[in-house]
Amino acid sequence: MTVPAGSLLIARDLRKTYGPTTALDGAEFSIHPGEVVAVMGPSGSGKSTLLHCLAGIVMPDSGSITYNGREVTSMSDSERSALRRSEFGFVFQFGQLVPELTCVENVALPLRLSGSSRKAAERTALAWMERLEVDDLRGKRPGEVSGGQGQRVAVARSLVTNPRVVFADEPTGALDSLNGERVMELLTDAARSTNAAVVLVTHEARVAAYSDREIVVRDGRSRDMERVV
């Protein structure tokens, strides 16, 4: 793989097996600051495993992952946890909001875990909620809002720490097309405004259309696709 100069996150020759099943078989990846890259492929192709390896959640059996000049695979568990807390943001298919907390408390949670006071964290959280058009939900709990609203709250939470990379795993998979389109508009616009890179796992072409570039994963191998404009 030829890695473009200035890449923020780079993976080379990643291999990962789960028992007899090969999830990654030499996958490669790179992304620039401010770039949105869609990782596409059928179910079971290895795209979510690739995302989890890139984020330091799962360690590959072999290969290298470099983030901002640092080798992720040589970090300790605590170092990778600190990285995910401070420089990475996450959006999952079903939001994974904490049901006992209000929406503003959910958005503020990453800041609170990093030591911010409740007042300061919620002030920053409200600013992001306003940007994602859900500030009117501040006092509601996740079970009291719609799926589209909840996913916007989850996007606000992923951005509240001003991460350098946002990992979005099927972020519209549980939404109808209208809500999905709005979530993608808000996510990509907000990320680009802060120069955050977005690793977007999806199997939907309409979602991938919000990206700058597509990588297709099939049978654990990756292929960079040329976009025809």
C-alpha positions, 0 to 999 in steps of 0.5 A: 500500500502506498500511504499518502503523505500526512495520513493520520491513521495507517494500518498495514497488513492486518491479520486477525482470526477468531478460532478457525474463522479469518476476519482480516487477511492482510487488510490495509487502511489510511485516512487524513485529518478531515477526511471521511472514508467509508468502509464497505462490504457484505456482512461478515467481510471483516469491516467491523473487525477492521474498525475495532482494530483501528480504534484499538479495541481489538488487537490484530494477530499481526500487522501494524497500526500507526496513529499520529506517529505512534504504534497502537499495537505496542501500546498497553491497554491503559494507553489505548483506553486513554487514546479512545477517551481523549482522541477518538469518538464513537457512534454505534448503530443503536447509539448505546446511550446510558438509559439512566442518564438524561441526554445532556448527561450522556453527551457530557459523559466523556468529558466527565470521565476525563475529569471535567466538572459537571457544569463545564462538561454540560455547558460544552455538551449543550453547545454540541447538542444545539449544533446537532439540533437536539438541545431541546432534549437535554432533560429527557432520557434516551427512552423518551426520544425517537431513534433519529433524535437518539442517534443525533445525541450519540453523534454529539457525544462522539464529538464533545471531546473534539476527537481527531478520529470518529469511528462510526459503525453503521450509524444509520442502520437502525434509522429510516432513510430520512432520519439517516440522511439527516444524521449523516449530514450533521455528522459529516458537517460537524466532523469536517468543521473540526478537521476530524477524520471519520471512519464510516462502516456501512453497507449502504451506498447512500450512506457511503456517498457522504464520504470522500473515499471508499474502501471495500472489504471482502474476505478480510482483504481491503481495496481502495475504490476510485470514486467517479464524480 
